[in-house]
Amino acid sequence: MKVQPGKTLSLLGGNVNLEGGNLTAPGGRIELGSLSSNQQVRFKYSPGKPHLWGINYDNAFSFQDIDIANLAIVDASGIGTGDIQVQGRRVRLTDGGRLQSINRGDLDGGTITVNATDSLDLLGNTDITSPVDIFFAQRGFLLPQKTTIFSTTLGKGRSNAIVINTRHLRLTDGADITAATDGLGRGGNLIINATDSVNLRGETVLLRFNPKESPFTETNTRNFLIDQAKVSQINARSAFIDKNGSSSGNILLRTGHLTLQDGASIAAGSNAGPGGSIRIDASGTVEIFGSTKSGLSSSNIVSASVSNNNALDTVINAKRLSIREGGILASSTFGAGDAGNILITASEAVEVEGTIRTGLFPSQINSGTFKSGNSGDIQIKTADLKVVDGAAIRLNSESLGKTGSLQVNANRVLLDNRGSITSNAKNSPAGNLNFDTQLLILKNGSNITTNALNEAGGNITIKADLIIALPKDGDSNITANALNGSGGKITITTQGLFGIAVRDRPTALNDITAISQNNPQLNGVVTINTPGVDPSNNLSEQPDIIEPPQKLERGCQAKDINNKSRFTLVGRGGLPSSPNESLTSVALWQDLRATRLPSSKNVSSKPQDSIPVPSLSPESSSIGQVEAQGWAKDRQGRIYLTTQRYTMATAPLPATPSC
């Protein structure tokens, strides 16, 4: 079915089924609406296009299903603008079904809008007898006609924007949504609002590949691109033609949960023109995992530049970001243009785990440069960052481009079982790594490195309450080394550093090194700051004026003589009582032996001779005022120090030596 160029083609009713065939309105407008009974719609003018009629569904609240299947095409391509609007409950594109608008003129394109109150499904075409997709055939990839929502421009006008509003979005078996530019015009933006979920997975079949048609000849790159052409993807890219300086559009995706698996991709590419940005806002989890059947291409979110133009940033906001089984989050440059930054905010966790099933490369977050362009920065803000089981966070420079820097703000950072965070450069200085965390744990051969080949190693700055490396011989390292250039600078500020030590060379233990391997004079610097306790804390306030102690009377000066007197308190032996034990009464000794009492006639009434004990004179009664001059014993055998010296006549006991 076809209308005149610039006109409107509308299909309204209950369920809408398109099995094969085409709906065409060149440069015009196509309306597909599926409503339940007793619903009302209104006609409206398209914004800025009074000659085009559209449908307003604001007063409708119940919809039915729309199916576009079996190579059916809904096409608003033309010399000028073209709009498509699809409104239904469940909208399905299957087996090569397409919504497309290709702008061949100088005016800007319109919008492809899909509103599906329940779900939008794009199910890929795996029929090997299907006609080939013309767009990919021109580039050497002979694929079955793709199931797609597609907009591009071949002229100077901007290509159509793509807007999707639904609860669930699903792409499988190589289906894609692409907003591109293949001319001098800019690419359109791609906006997806899927309140509950977005799921991309799987790949389609490759019928044949013609290497003569492909501009890429290096084997691994070619095979990777073949895989990428087959996978399910959401894509915004600029043109491949060299004379084009136009930019691709941007990708904005809002959802509850995003899942990319089995090689699926979200990409914003800068080819001959500048690239666009990627922004993902998820209220739940973003998951990137798995690979294609060949194992050459893994699920990914990628922003890349392959020309003199810059790629833009990739921004992810979510509760949790999970990258595993070879999944990739990357920003790269393959030309003179700079790569974009990767900015991650995950309120709960960022988890990078494991490797691709073939073991060829790790799950990773990567910002790299392979030519003269500079790689971007990586920023991660999360409660818990985990890089384990061979996974990696990387900043790389394989050529002359500068390596970006890494900033991590997290409550906990865990690297385990060969997990690594690295900045490596060949012909430029390595980038810097910065950590601000409460707890940093390195286990079982994990590494934080900023190593360089011919230039300086990068700097590492770590602020952590605790840094722990396990086990002692686990060979986990923090290094800022260089082979031919100067070592970097490592600055660590922590309350505790356990299981890892600063060394002058790498060992099989847990090392902190900043060395120049071929020139020790260019070794870097390692600084460990362990703030101590402030001595002024927890001290009671002292008086401003302190009274001097009471004077003591001068006594005898000690004389170094061999026969000097000693006074020793030996106690009663045994152990002292514990202060926690109860007090007991003093043990008294009593002689219970039968004793023969003397007879009264043997008892003498004469008093025993006694030793007189002189009394202290009043002027010497205060203790500590007068020096002792002698000693005496009373009737009970007690010893008294006296202020007077007594002779043998008065005190037959020997006196103490005089001072």
BAMI-915437 format. One record per residue: x, z, y of N, C-alpha, C in turn; residue in three letters. Coordinates in pm, whole numbers, plus 50000, padded with zeros to 5 digits. Each point is the difference from the previous one (the first is absolute). Example, Ala and Ser with C-alpha at 12.3 -4.5 7.8 and 13.67 -1.06 7.14 Angstrom:
2
513195078049431499115000050119500905000050120ALA499654992850105500825000650119499235007350109SER
***
This chain:
659
500855000049883499155000050117500895000050124MET499654991850099500854998450116499164997550123LYS500445005650114499344997450128500994993050092VAL499494995250114500834993250096501045009550060GLN501154994650041501025008650060499445008250115PRO500405012650004499585008950107498615005849983GLY499344997649887498655005149977500045012249906LYS498815006049980499885011949916499314996649869THR500525005549892499394998649869499715014249950LEU498715003049972499615013549960499244999649869SER500335009549909499245002349879499595014650000LEU498685002650012499475013550003498965001449890LEU499965011649936498985002349898500335012249919GLY499604999449872500315010949908501434998449951GLY500185000449867501344997649945500434985850030ASN501284998350040500564986950032501084996849898VAL499844988949929500974996049897500494985950030ASN501324998750017500614986950018500874997249879LEU499584990749916500754996349879500574986150022GLU501284999450041500614987250028499464994250131GLY500524988450038499524993450120500585006350126GLY499644994050114500535004350129498885002250101ASN500195010050086499225001750122500974997450115LEU499714989950084500974995850101499344998950136THR500655006250099499584998850140501274998250082ALA500514987750017501294997850065500045005550143PRO500845009750022500125005950132498745007250045GLY499055002249909498735006350036499925014249947GLY498795003449948499785013649953499204999649870ARG500395008749904499285001249875499545014449985ILE498675001649969499405013249979499485000949857GLU500475010349927499455003149868499465014250005LEU498675001549982499395013250005499085002249882GLY500165011649934499175003449885499305013250031SER498644999350017499245011750041498935003449898LEU499665012849996498855004349921498734996350075SER498855002349935498734996550064499725009050119SER499184995050091499555007550118501155003850093ASN501004991550008501105002250094499884990050116GLN500465003950115499914991750119501404997050054GLN500194987750044501244996050066499654992850129VAL500994998750085499804993050128501084989350015ARG499644989450068500994989850033500765004350124PHE501244995750009500825003250116500974988650026LYS500484999650123501064990650034501355005849956TYR500894991449954501355004449971500735002750131SER500795010650010500715003350124500864988350047PRO499754995550122500774989150058499674986449945GLY498994999349912499654987249938498474998450002LYS499444997150116498544999650011499334989349915PRO500784990249955499424989549917499905004249854HIS500575011449964499965004649862499075011949987LEU499064999049907499105011249973500555008449886TRP499855013150017500385009249895498825008849962GLY500255009549908498965009249952500425014250032ILE499065007650055500205014350028499275008249895ASN500765008349926499435007949890499805014750038TYR500005003050128499935014050041498735007049953ASP498914992849988498735006349960499764999649849ASN500954994349925499874999549854500795011549938ALA499445006049896500665011549938500134998749849PHE499454989649939500084998349855500374985649968SER501044998449916500524986749973500124997849849PHE500164987249964500224996449860501354993149986GLN500224992949888501344995649961500254985450033ASP501324997050020500454986350028501144996949904ILE499894988649928501044995449909500474986150040ASP501344998850016500624987150029500994997549888ILE499684990749908500744999049875500284985549964ALA500884998649899500244987149936500434989350101ASN501075003250076500614990950096499124997050121LEU498935007850021499164997950118500795003550126ALA499804991950107500745001950125499025001050115ILE500165010450080499275001550126501034997450109VAL499834988650075501094994750081499524997150142ASP500675006850098499694997450142501194993750070ALA500874993349926501194993850058499614988450090SER500824997450102499734988850088500934999750119GLY499774989950085500764998950125499295008650102ILE500415012250004499335009650085499745012849922GLY499085007850050499755013049940499024998849884THR500065010149911499065000749890499795014349959GLY498735004349987499675013849964499275000349867ASP500255010849925499265002649876499585014650001ILE498695002449970499545013849984499245001249868GLN500385009849919499375002749871499495014350004VAL498685001649968499375013250006499245002549870GLN500395010749928499305003149875500335013949952GLY499485003249880500305012949938501284999049919ARG499994992049894501204997149922500324985350019ARG501204997350050500464986350023501144997249904VAL499894988849925501004996749899500474985750019ARG501364998450001500634986949994500774999549870LEU499694990349911500624999549869500384985749964THR500984998849910500394987249939500244989150105ASP500805003450100500364990150101499034999050116GLY499015008850010499114999950115500765003550128GLY499594993650113500795001450122499125001250124ARG500485008050096499554999550138501214995650081LEU499894989250078501184995350071499654993650133GLN500955001050093499894993350128501404996150045SER500244987050011501314994750040499824993450136ILE500695005050099499894994950137501004988550018ASN499474988350030500854988250020500084995850146ARG499545008650089499974996350141500825009350087GLY499734998650132500745007850098499255012550045ASP498715000949968499235012050035500215010949895LEU499875012550044500155011149906498865000349901ASP500335004149878498995001149896499115012050020GLY498955000849920499045010850010500335011349904GLY498985003949919500155011649911499314997449867THR500655004049892499345000749870499655014649978ILE498685002849990499535013849988499235001649870THR500365010249924499275003449878499555014550012VAL498675002049997499415013450000499315002149865ASN500575008749918499435002949868499755015149994ALA498735003750001499695014350009500495007949879THR500184993549885500505007049882501424995549964ASP500224987249972501314995849952500254985350030SER501294996750012500464986250008501044998249891LEU499764990649907500914997149890500504985850010ASP501334998349992500614986949988500724999749866LEU499444992549904500534999449864500704986749982LEU501285000549961500844988150000499614989649899GLY500634988450013499754988549913501134998849899ASN499685001649874501004998949892499734987849911THR499184990850047499654988149923501094989450017ASP500724996949890501114990650010499514985650018ILE498714997549981499454986650022499484998350142THR500125010450082499494999550136500834990650086SER499424993550101500794992350097501035009150067PRO501124993950038501075008150060499655003250144VAL500615011050048499825004050138500904991250088ASP499404992450092500754990250079501095006750084ILE499685011250062500965006750087501275003549923PHE499875005749883501185003849923500664987949935PHE499214989849966500584988049940500974993350096ALA499725000350131500904994250099501335007450007GLN500085011749945501225008150000500605001249861ARG499514992149908500604999349868499415009349897GLY499015008150037499395009349906498654994449958PHE499894995549877498754994449951499205011249935LEU499025005150076499175011149956498554995549996LEU499185006349916498564997250006499475003450139PRO498954993050040499425002950131499725014950013GLN500555006150104499955014550014498645004750046LYS499635011849953498885007250058500535006750126THR499404996850116500645004450123499025000650117THR500365008250096499474999350136501204996150085ILE499934988550065501204993750054499744994250138PHE500945003050092499964993650131501414996450042SER500154988450064501284995850054499754990150112THR501074996350069499914989750103501104989749977THR499644987450018500974989249993500294994450137LEU499295005050101500184995150136500575010850090GLY499634998850130500495009750099499075011950015LYS498794999049952499055010950012500275011149899GLY499565012050034500175011449909499094998449880ARG500475004449884499174999549880498955011150005SER499014998849912498925009849996500495013949964ASN499415009950063500175013749953499125002149877ALA500365009749917499215003549883499635014750012ILE498695002949991499505013750012499135003049878VAL500315010849930499275004049879499535014450016ILE498695002149976499425013450004499265002449869ASN500425010149925499385002949872500365014249956THR499455004149886500415012749940501184997949906ARG499904989949912501044997449901500464985650013HIS501334998050005500594986650000500904998849879LEU499824989149923500804998049879500484985749994ARG501324998249974500604986949979500745000349867LEU499744990049913500644999749869500494986049967THR500934999149903500424987449938500424989450102ASP500765004150101500554990450094499114996650117GLY498855006250015499164997650118500715005350124ALA499684994250117500675004850120499114998950123ASP500425007050104499424999150133501154997250094ILE499994988650069501134995650079499564995550138THR500665005450103499874995350138501374995150041ALA500144986850025501324994150017500014990350117ALA501204995050028500164988550089500964990249935THR499624987449999500864989449948500204989250104ASP499785003550126500204990650110500645007150117GLY499634995650119500555005950121499165011450053LEU498845002249944499145010950045500345013149931GLY499515010850059500235013249942499085002449881ARG500465008749909499155004049889498965010150044GLY498895000349932498965009650031500275013649939GLY499365010150054500135013549945499145001549875ASN500405009249913499275002849877499625014850003LEU498695002850009499515013650015499085003249882ILE500345010749929499225004149884499575014550017ILE498685002349992499445013450001499265002049867ASN500635007349909499405002849869499955015149985ALA498865005850024499915014650015500455007649876THR499764994549881500345007349877501334995649939ASP500164987049974501204996049926500344985450021SER501314997049984500524986449993500904999449878VAL499754990249912500784998649878500464985649985ASN501334998149990500584986849978500825000649872LEU499784990249909500785000049877500014986249936ARG501034997549922500034988449912500514987350065GLY500114989649915500534987050040499254988949929GLU500104988250059499394988249938501064992349920THR499614988949940500934992249918500744990050088VAL501194996349957500774989450065499954987749911LEU499394989250050499864987949918501344992549989LEU500684998850114501284992850000500715003050130ARG501334999349998500785002250121500924988050022PHE500014994850123500864988750035501095004950094ASN501225002449950501055005650085500404990950116PRO499754986849989500354991050110499155002550124LYS498825005249980499115002750112500275013650064GLU500765008349933500235013550049501275000650083SER499975006250119501215001250082500965010749947PRO499615007349899500835010849947500584995649867PHE501325000549989500654995049879500685011149919THR500325011250064500655010849926499045005349895GLU500485001549878499135002449885499145012450016THR500635011250031499235012450009498974999550113ASN500414994550115499074998950113498844990849964THR500314988849937498954990549962499015006349903ARG500515006949899499105006349903499165011050065ASN500635007150093499255010350071498874993850080PHE500264988950068498974993550081498904994149912LEU500374995249883498974995149908499065011349962ILE500585011449967499175011549966499125004150118ASP500594999950120499235004050117498854990450029GLN500204987249973498934990450022498835002249905ALA500255006449888498975001849898499215012950014LYS500555010050069499415013249995498845001650097VAL499195010149974498955003850094500665005850125SER499514995750118500675004750120499104999450123GLN500365008250097499474999550136501184996050087ILE499854989150077501174993750057499724995250143ASN500925003150090500004994450135501404994650024ALA500134986950026501334994250012500034989450109ARG501224997450046500214988950093500374987549922SER500224989150073500174987049935501384998349939ALA500114990349912501264996749935500764988950074PHE499344992750091500664988750065500945005150109ILE501174993750011501065005050087499634999550148ASP499254990050042499714998450143498955010050050LYS499435007649909498935009150040500565013250049ASN499545004450117500415013050050498865009850006GLY498874996649942498825008550008500115011649902SER499285010750031500075012249921498855000749902SER500235007749894498905002849908499125010850059SER498855001949939499125010750043500435013449943GLY499255010150034500265013649952499015003749890ASN500395009549917499135005249895499645014450034ILE498705002850003499505013650019499055003149886LEU500345010249921499205003549883499655014850008LEU498695002750001499505013849998499205002149873ARG500335010749927499305002349873500125014649959THR499295003249890500175013149940501245000349912GLY500064990649902501134999249907500434985549987HIS501314997750004500574986649984500864999849875LEU499774990149912500784998549878500504985749988THR501324998549984500614987149969500705001549865LEU499664991249904500595001049868500214986249940GLN500854999449897500274987749925500524988850090ASP500835003550098500634989950084499244996650127GLY498915006450029499214997050119500795002750127ALA499564993950111500825000250121499155000650126SER500515007350100499534999150138501214996150082ILE499934988650071501194994650065499684994650138ALA500935002250092499974993850132501354993450019ALA500044986650000501274993050000500274992850129GLY501275000850045500484991850110500844989049940SER499454987950000500734988749945500704992750116ASN499464988650043500574993450117499555006950129ALA498985008149991499515007250117500095015049979GLY499755007750106500045014749987498955005049901PRO500335011049933499085005949905499045009650066GLY499005004149925499035009650048500285014049948GLY499155009150037500155014049958499035003149887SER500295010749927499115005149896499685014550033ILE498725003250004499595013950021498965003549895ARG500265010949927499095004849895499635014450031ILE498725002450018499485013550022499115003549881ASP500455009349918499265004049879499705014950008ALA498755003549979499635014250000500445006949871SER500324992149897500455005549872501404995449966GLY500154992949887501304996449945500284985250013THR501264996650028500504986349993500924999349879VAL499684991349903500784998649877500554985849990GLU501304999049967500664987149982500775000949868ILE499594992449898500675001449871499804987649914PHE500894998349902499874989349901500604986950047GLY500074990349907500634987250027499234988849933SER500414987650031499454988349932500464999949855THR499414991249922500344999449858501474996449978LYS500564991650087501414996449986500925011450036SER499515009750075500835011150044500894996750117GLY499894988050060500844996250113499435004650133LEU498735001950006499355003850126499145012349978SER500195010050082499245012349986499015001350114SER499075009149986499035002650105500735004450126SER499524995350116500775002650120499144999550126ASN500475007050101499564998450138501254996250077ILE500004987750058501244994350053499764993850136VAL500915002750092500094992950126501374993650004SER500064986750026501294993149989500144989450107ALA501254997450036500364989150090501024991149929SER499764986950002500944990749938500514989950102VAL499915003550129500404990750105500695007750111SER500044993950119500585006650117499015009650066ASN498805000749947498965008350060499925013549929ASN499535010050074499935013649947498735002249920ASN500115008349898498815005349934499575012750073ALA498755003849982499485011950068499895011749902LEU499505011150049500045012649925498955000449890ASP500305008449900499045003749897499705014950015THR498725003250019499575013750025499035004149890VAL500275011449935499105005149896499665014550032ILE498705002750011499495013650019499085003149882ASN500305010749927499215003549882500215014749967ALA499195005049906500285013249944501214999549909LYS500064989749916501064999049900500404985549984ARG501314997549999500554986849971500755000849868LEU499594991849903500625000249867500554986049970SER501324999249978500674987449966500705002249867ILE499624992549897500555002449868500024987049919ARG500675000549885500074988649907500494987450070GLU500985001550089500594988650068499314996050129GLY499025007450045499324996850125500955000050118GLY499684992050103500894998250113499225001150130ILE500565007550094499574999950140501224995850079LEU499964988250065501244994450055499774993150133ALA501065000050079500084992150122501384993750001SER500074986750002501284993249983500124988250094SER501254995950022500264987750074500994991549922THR499704987049993500854990449930500584989850098PHE499905003050129500514991050102500605007750115GLY499964993850120500555006550119499005009650064ALA498754999249961499015009150053500125013949940GLY499555009850074500065013949954498815003349910ASP500255008849904498915005249917499225010450078ALA498795002449958499195010350063500325013849946GLY499425010150062500155013849956498945003449896ASN500275010349921499045005549905499695014250045ILE498755002650032499585012950053498945005849908LEU500325011349936499125006049898499625014050043ILE498705002749998499505013650019499065003049884THR500375009749915499195003949884499865015150002ALA498805004950023499805014350021500365008349877SER499844994449880500285007649878501354996449938GLU500244987249971501234996749927500344985350012ALA501304997149991500534986649977500795000749870VAL499594992149900500625000449868500534986149965GLU501304999149974500644987549959500625002749863VAL499504993249897500335004149863500324987949912GLU501075001049922500264990849891500504986450042GLY499984990749904500474986350018498974990349946THR500204987150029499174989649940500225000249848ILE499034995649925500075001549854501194992649939ARG500494989350065501184993049950501295007250038THR499915009950086501185007350045500864992750100GLY499534988450052500834992150091500195006650135LEU498985006850049500155006650130499075012050006PHE500305009350090499245012450006498744998850083PRO499095009449981498965002350099500705004050129SER499524994850115500815002250119499234998450130GLN500525006750101499704997350140501274994250058ILE499924987950059501224992550029499894993250135ASN501025001750082500164992250122501374993549993SER500044986549999501274993449977500184987550083GLY501264996050015500344987450065500954992349911THR499764986949989500824991549915500744989350081PHE499815000050131500724990750088500425007650125LYS499954993650116500485006250123498975008850068SER498754998949961498975008650058500185014649957GLY499495009050082500125014349972498835004949917ASN500285009249909498915006149925499305010450086SER498815003749960499235009650077500275014349959GLY499345009250068500105014249969498905004049901ASP500225011349933498995006049913499755014150049ILE498725003250022499615013550040498965005249902GLN500235012049948499085006049903499655014050047ILE498705002550015499505013350032499015004149891LYS500325010749929499145004149890500285014649966THR499135005849919500255013649951501025000049888ALA499954989949912500825000149879500524985949974ASP501314998150008500634987149970500725001149866LEU499664990949908500595000249865500534986249967LYS501304999249964500644987549958500675003049866VAL499444995049890500435004449867500084988349903VAL500725002549889500054990949885500504986150037ASP501094999650076500634987450036499424993150120GLY498985005750063499394994050119500925001650120ALA499684992950111500924999950112499284998050132ALA500605005550104499704996350139501284994050054ILE499914987450050501224992650031499954994050140ARG501165000250067500264991950117501264992149970LEU499894986749997501114991749955500334989150101ASN501284996950008500464988350071500944992249909SER499584988049963500824991849911500874990150077GLU499884999850133500774990450079500445006650130SER499784993250114500485004950129498975008550074LEU498774999749955498975007650068500225014949990GLY499545007350101500135014550003498935006649914LYS500395011049938499065007549918499245009950086THR498735001549972499185009450075500285014349960GLY499215009250052500175014249972498785005449928SER500185011849940498915006849928499765013650064LEU498735003350022499625013250048498955005649905GLN500295011649939499085006649907499635013650058VAL498725002450017499485013250036499055004349889ASN500405010249923499225004249885500225014849974ALA498995006349939500195013949958500985000949884ASN499944990449908500904999949884500444985949971ARG501274998449966500554987249957500645002149863VAL499544992549900500525001149864500544986549955LEU501274999849958500604988549934500425004349860LEU499504993149899500255004249863500214987949911ASP500875001849898500234989949897500364986450062ASN501124999950072500564987950062499174994750117ARG499175008350057499334996150124501024998950112GLY499784990650092501014998050104499364996450133SER500665004550106499684995950137501304995050058ILE500084987050031501284993950033499904991050122THR501124998850068500204990150105501344993449972SER499984987449958501214993049958500184987350082ASN501244997450038500294988250081501324993949956ALA500074986650009501234993049963500884997250122LYS499444993150099500814995850114499515005850132ASN499235010749992499535007050119499985014949968SER499985008450103499935014549972498725003449924PRO500125009549909498825004749929499105007750096ALA498714999949973499055007050085500045015149979GLY499335007150087499995014749996498805005049920ASN500205011549934498945006849926499795013750062LEU498755003250033499695012750065498865006949925ASN500225012949967499025007749926499695012950075PHE498725002950010499555012850055498995005749901ASP500425010049922499175004949890500255014849978THR499105006349928500205013949961500855001249875GLN499804990749906500705000849871500434986049957LEU501294998549973500564987649948500605002849863LEU499514992849898500465002049862500554986749947ILE501235000449946500604988649933500285003949856LEU499524991849905500155003349859500424987749921LYS500885002349902500264990349894500424986350052ASN501114999750071500584987250041499294993350115GLY499415007550089499314994450117500944999950120SER499754990850094500974998050107499334997450134ASN500655005250104499724996350139501294994150054ILE500014987050030501254993450035499824990750119THR501064998850081500084990050107501364993249987THR500154991849901501304994149969500134986150061ASN501234996950044500294987050060501204993849931ALA500054986650006501124992849937501154998250098LEU499744992850110501084996850093499885007050135ASN498855005950027499805007050126499825014949972GLU499575007350101499895014549988498805003949915ALA500195010749923498865005949931499045006150101GLY498755000249967499025005650093500075015250005GLY499225005750091499955014550016498815005749924ASN500185012249950498925007249931499805013150073ILE498785002650042499665012550065498875006649922THR500255012149951499025007249919499755013650062ILE498755002750030499565013350041499045005049893LYS500435010149924499205005049888500215014949987ALA498935007349972500155014349974500875002449877ASP499744992249893500795001249877500374986149949LEU501214998749949500454987749933500515004149863ILE499414994249895500325004049863500324987549919ILE501135000449927500374989249909500105005649859ALA499294993749906499945004849862500184988249904LEU500655002549882500835011649967501344999050071PRO500895009449969501285000550070500794987249979LYS499964994349881500734987849970499084987949995ASP498955000250083499024989249997500424987550072GLY501165000350071500514988550075498984994750100ASP499335009050070499164996550114500845001550126SER499884990450093500954999550109499334997250134ASN500655004950105499694996450138501274993950056ILE500004986950025501234993250037499794990950120THR501034999350084500064990550112501354993249993ALA500224992549894501304994349971500094985550047ASN501234995350009500274986050030501174995549914ALA500024987249968501104994949917501214996950087LEU499794991550102501114996150086499885005850141ASN498795003150043499805005550133500085015250000GLY499535005950108500065014650014498795006449935SER500215011949946498905007649944499045004550108GLY498795002949962499005004350097500105014950029GLY499005004950069499945014150037498805006349931LYS500245011149932498935007549933499855013350071ILE498805002850047499705012650067498855006649927THR500255011749945498995007349922499775013650065ILE498755002750032499625013150054499025006349903THR500395011549941499185005949895500235015049991THR499045007149943500145014249972500675002449866GLN499994990049912500595001849869500364986749937GLY501214998949948500504987949935500455003949860LEU499294995049897500225004649864500294988249907PHE501045001349919500284990349895500694987550046GLY500404998950126500664988150051501045004550102ILE501134992950007501105004550086500694988050065ALA500665002850111500784989950071501294997649922VAL500324987249977501224996749926500714988550071ARG501294998649968500804989450062499994987249919ASP499305000049890499904987949918498785001449909ARG499454988949952498875000749907500435006049867PRO499125008249944500245005949869498754998649916THR500065005349878498844999949913499035011350031ALA500355008450099499125010850041499124995350115LEU499335009250064499154996850114500845000650126ASN500194988550066500974998950108499354997150134ASP500675004750105499734995850137501304993950050ILE499994986850027501234993250040499734990550115THR501024998450084499984990250110501404994550010ALA500344990649916501384995549987500094985050021ILE501204995650031500364985849999500904998049879SER499534992649903500694999649871501374993450009GLN500154990150087501274992950009500865004450118ASN499505009050081500775004750115499615014350032ASN500695009849939499655014150022500025004250146PRO500764992950084500035003450142498664997450069GLN499154992249936498694996850057498885008149935LEU500375010849932498975008449940499025005150105ASN498765001849958498995005150091500055015150010GLY498955005750058499945014350027498765005849934VAL500175011349933498885007449943499905013350072VAL498845002850056499765012550070498835007249936THR500255012449954498965008349940499705011550096ILE498795000450050499575010850087499055009049923ASN500415012749982499155009849934499745011350098THR498954999350077499765010350100499885013649936PRO500745010250056499935013649948498915007950066GLY499955013149967499005009050056500485004850136VAL499195000250097500325004950134500285014949992ASP501225004450036500305014349986499175008950091PRO499374994350099499195008250091498605002749946SER499654993149889498675002049945499905013549930ASN498835006450007499665012149926500895012050037ASN500585000450119500775011450045499155008450094LEU500075013449982499245008850088500665000750136SER499215003050099500525000650136500875012450017GLU501174998550059500955010850018499945005350142GLN500305013250019499995005550136501134994250082PRO499794999750130501014994650089501225009150009ASP499775013749995501105009750012500105007849870ILE501175000549943500235007149875500835012350029ILE499485012049964500735012550023501185001149905GLU501125005150051501185001549910499755011149899PRO500644999749885499825010649900500625013050047PRO499495011249942500555013150035501465000949956GLN500765006950084501415001549970500215009149879LYS500984996549921500385008349886501275007650033LEU500045012349952501215008050021501154994049922GLU501144999950063501194995049932500465010049894ARG500244995649885500485008749894501464997449972GLY500385004249882501394998149960500274985449978CYS501124995450045500394986549973500464998849855GLN499634989149941500424998149861501494998249993ALA500645007049905501454999149982500294993949864LYS500904990450005500354993149877501025008249922ASP499485010049930500855008749919499534999249857ILE500895002149909499674998649859499065010849952ASN500135012250056499225011349952498815002750090ASN499384989550052498855002150087498805004449918LYS499145007750061498815005249932498934989249992SER499145001149900498914990549981498725007749975ARG498924994150043498685005949974499174989149932PHE499625002249877499324989849921498695005349948THR498944991950020498685003549947499764991149879LEU499985006349883499854992249877498584999749951VAL499135008550052498624999949957499835005749862GLY498844997449943499675005649869500084989649889ARG500434987850033500084989649899498654993249980GLY499994989849917498754992949971499644990150109GLY498804994849991499524990150095499155006650107LEU500034994950121499135005650104498554997049970PRO499155008550051498564997949981499534987850077SER499074993049939499414988550068499065004850109SER500004993150116499065004050106498564997749960PRO499764992349893498624997549957499495010549901ASN500905009049953499575010149904499505012550072GLU499105007249934499495012350059501065010949993SER499935009250094500975010950006499725010249890LEU501075005849946499855010549898500705012650049THR499635010849946500605012850039501445000849953SER500795008550066501415001549965500125007049864VAL500784994149912500195006249867500925012350012ALA499555011649950500775012550006500575003149861LEU501205005550001500625003949872499805015049980TRP499625003349883499795014249967500645002949865GLN500815011349996500675003849876499055008549916ASP499544994549889499035006949914500665007449884LEU501345000750002500655006949889499775015150012ARG499905006249884499865014850000501295006250048ALA499915008350099501205006150061499935015249986THR501125005349963500085014849984500215006450136ARG499055008150034500085006750130500995011549993LEU500795002050104500955011350000499275013350012PRO500615010149940499395013650009500185005450140SER499165009350030500005005250136501285007350033SER500675005349892501225007650032501144990950037LYS499884987049962501044990650037499744993650134ASN498915002850059499684994050129500635008250107VAL500804993550083500685006850109499164999650123SER500015011450070499255000550125500844996450118SER501314997649972500884996450110499754985850040LYS499804998050128499754986150041501234991349976PRO499734987149967501094990549977500714997150130GLN501304997149980500744996150119499414987150053ASP499864999450127499424988050062500964994150099SER499794987750026500814992850100499184999450127ILE500535005750104499205000050124499804986050053PRO498804997250041499674987150060499795002150147VAL500874995450081499845002150142498814992450055PRO499435005950096498874993350068500524991150109SER499234990250030500374990850108499775006650132LEU500944998050087499825005250134498964992050073SER499325006050098498934992850072500474987150060PRO501265000250054500444987850066500314988849901GLU500085003349870500314989549903498864997949902SER498835003950037498874999049908499444986049988SER500244991750096499424986449992500904991249915SER499404993349909500764991549907500514987850073ILE501214996349968500564988150059500735002450129GLY500065012650048500675002950126501405005449979GLN500245006949881501305006549974500544994749869VAL501294997749997500624995349879500115011349897GLU499834996549870500175010149894501465003849987ALA500265013149987501375005249990500305005449861GLN498975003149923500255005649868498735000249919GLY500075006349883498835001049916500035013049925TRP498825004249951499875012549926498914998749898ALA499995009349903499024999749893499245013250002LYS498664999049982499205012349998499845004749856ASP499135010449979499845005849867499454990049899ARG499204990850049499394990349907500864987749977GLN501185000350055500924989049976499824988250094GLY499235001450102499794989050092501134999050100ARG500364988350038501124997550091499454998350141ILE500615006650093499634998950141501224995650080TYR499814990450090501044996550096499925009950116LEU501165004650045500045010350105500784995050118THR499755006650111500704996450124501325007350014THR500285008849904501255007750006500784998149872GLN501315001550015500864999249883500265014249949ARG499885001549868500185013349942501245000449914TYR500635011850004501205001949919499625004749862THR500965001149915499745004249863499435014049994MET500305007950106499475013749998498515000250019ALA499554992050084498564999950026499284990149913THR500684989349964499374989749917501034995149901ALA499975006049880501064996749904499994985549956PRO498904992550024499984985949961500874991950094LEU500664989949954500864992050089499174992650104PRO500564999150118499324992850109500374985349996ALA499174992450070500274985650009501204997550086THR500694989149977501164996850085499564998650144PRO500865004650089499664999050143500154985850047SER499224996550103500054986550057501224998650088CYS
***
